[in-house]
């Protein structure tokens, strides 16, 4: 039986939805539809779109490889100082992205502790490269996956894992055969959120990776530069970014329901 929603909530709920929907609708109205196809298929626009999708997918994989284990540790371990560890993980959610880009630049720059070591020992330079784009996007996107997956782990509880342990399953077997299938919807949702966040990242990317066409100029950076010289092109590519983000979210929700 579904609970009745208080009437007093409908008005602010509608206003909240309109606050998001009206600007998107205004974007659709502003698009130069007769020239839309030409605006979004220029070589620069396609290169930016391709780079955004590639780095977004790489960021999602990196978030899964690093953020997935971190979420399990936060949800299942009893380490001292978990509250502090969690607060550090959530820090990118409240920090301005530009600050995140600066911290990465200070760490991986040629004079930074990690950057100078990599350059001296291996001849590797990370800033202003595609790798820098992925690192910047991972920095801002990983908390979305960690929060989503940790919430799913806490909601699922540990009863199934306890049963598996009593049946003789090792911790690794329990993780892959029990824990992951149980929290798979949360894992998928977190991955999609991380991908969508990476797709729209601007501040950390331009600070740490710059804006080099074909190398670091992702779609948000391309839109920003186009807005200064070709507003119609910027609006058209903004709509493309919105459509891609909506498609990703819709596909993920459909899979969750299945």
N, C-alpha and C positions, 0 to 999 in steps of 0.2 A: 504494500500500500504506500503510495507516494504522499509525502507530507505536503501540506498547503503552504505556499509561499506567501508571506505577509504582503499585503498590497503596497505598503509603504516602500518596499524594495524595488518595485517595478520602475518607478520614475528614475532613480539614480542608475539602475541597471541599463535602462534605455539610453540615458545620457552618456554613460560610459561606452556603450556600443557605438553610438553616433560619433563620439569623440575620435574613434578610430576609423569608422566607416566613411565619414564625410571627407576627410582629407584624401583618402584613397579614391573616392568618387570624383573629387575635384581634379585629381591627377588624370583620371580617365577622360574627363571633359577637356582638359588642357592639351591632350595629345594631338599632334598634327597627323590625323589619320590618313589623309591622302598620300603623305610621304613617309608613313610609319615604317614600312618594310625597308625602304632605302636607308632610313636613319639607324635601324638596328642591325643592319647587315654590312656596315662599313668594316674594313679590315681591323681597325682599332677597336671597334665595339665587340666584334667577334673574338678578338684576342683577349680582351678584358673578361668577357663572359667565360671563355674557356679556362682562363687562368683561375677565375673565381671558383668554378666548379672543381677543377683539379685540386687546388689548395684546400677547398672546403672538404673534399673527400679525404685528403691526406690528414687534415686536422681531425676529422671524425675518427679515423683509425687510430691516430695518436692518442686522442682522448680515451678511446676504448682500452688501449693497451696500458695506459698510465692511470687514467681516472677510474677505470673499473676496479682494479685491485685496491686503489685508495678508498673507494666507496665501501668495499667489503671490510677493510680494516676499520673504518670509522663506525660501521654498523655492527660488527661482530666482535671486535677486540675490546679488551679492558685496559688498554695502555693508559698510563698516567698522562694527564695533559691533553686528553682528546678534545676538550673544548677549545683549547688554544690552537690545536692542529686544524680543527674544523673552521675556526675563525680565519686562519690564514688562507685556507682553501677558498673561502667565500669572499676574500678581499677583492679579487678582480670584479666582483659584481657591483661594488660601491666605488672603486677607484675610477677616476677618469681614464679612458683608454690611452690618452696621450702619456699619462704618468706610467702606465704599464709599458708603453713603448720606450720611454726613457730608461726605465729600470733594465729592460732587456738590452738596450744599447750600451748602458754602463757595464753590464755583465759580459756581453758577447762582443763589444767593440774592440778595436785593435789595442786599446790601452786598458781594457777591462781584464779582470783576473782569468776568466775562461777564454775570452777572445785572444788575448796575448799568448796564452799557452797553446791554443789550437794553431795560431799563426806561426808561432816559433817552432813547434814540434812537427806539425803536419802540413803547414802551408795552407790552412783552411781559413777563409774569411766568410763569416756568416752575414753581417749587416748588408743591407741593400742587395739581397739575393732572394730567390724563391724560397729557400729554406727559412729565411728571416720572416717571410710572410706566414709560413706554416707555424712557426714558433709564436709569432704575435697572435695569430688566430687561436692557437691552442691555449695561450695564457688567458684570453678572455672567455673562451668557450668551455673549458674543462669544468668550471663550477656547475654549469647547467647539467652536465652528465652526472657528476658526483652527487648533486642534490637529488636528482630524479632517482638514481639507482639506490642511494642510501635510503630514501623514503620507501622505495619498493621492498628493500631488504627488511626494514623494520616492520613494515606492514605484514609481510609474509611470516615473520617470526622465525623461530628456530626448531619448530616441532618436527618438520620433515627431515631436517638435517640430523636431529637427535635420533630419529627412527633409523635413518641410514647408518649412523654410527653404531647403534646397537646390533645391526645386522652384519657388521664387520666391514663396512665400506671405509676406505681410507679418506682423509680430509680432501685429497685431490679428486678422488672419485665422487665424493659427495658434492664437491663444488660443481663439477661438470655435469653430473647426472641428476642432481637434485636442485641445487641452488640456482644455477643459471636458467633452467627451464621454468622454475617458479617465478622468477623476476624478469623473464624475457620481455613482457610488455613495458615495464619500467626501463629496461635497458634500451629498448628500441626508441621509446619516447625521449630518453636522455640523449641518445645518439642523434636523433633528428634535431633536437633543440641545439645541440652543439654544432651541427652542420649549418643550421639556419643562422646561428649567431656568427659563425665564421664567415658565412656568405655576406653578411652585412657589416663586417668589421672595417673601420676606417682609421680611427685615431692611432691605435697602436701600430697598425701597418705602415702608415705614412711616416711615422716617427722612426720606426726601427728598420723598415725596408725601403722607404722612399717610393718614388713613382716612376719606374722605368718600364716603358712599354714592352709587353711580352715577357717581362721578368718579374716585376712586382706590382704593376698597375692593375689591380683587381677592379671589379665592376664599380664598387663605391668610389674608388679614387678616380676612375674614368668619368663617372657622373659628375663628380665635383669639378673636375677640370673642364668638362663640356659645358657646365652651367655658366662658366665665365666667357665662353666664346660662342657656343651654339646651344641656346636654351631648349630649342625643340628636340635636339638630339639627347640632351640630358633628361628631359621629361620622358621621352620614348624609352630610354634605357632604364629609367626608374620604374616604369611600368613593367618592363621585362623582369626586373629584380623582384617586384611585388608578386608577379605571376609565378615565378619559380619558387618563391618562398611559400606561397599558398599551396602550390602543387605538392611540395614536399610535406607540408603539414597534413594535407588531406590524405595523401597516400599512407602516411604513417598511422593516422587515425583509423583508416580502413583496415589495415593489417592488424591493428590492436583489436578491433572488433571481431575479426575473424579468429 
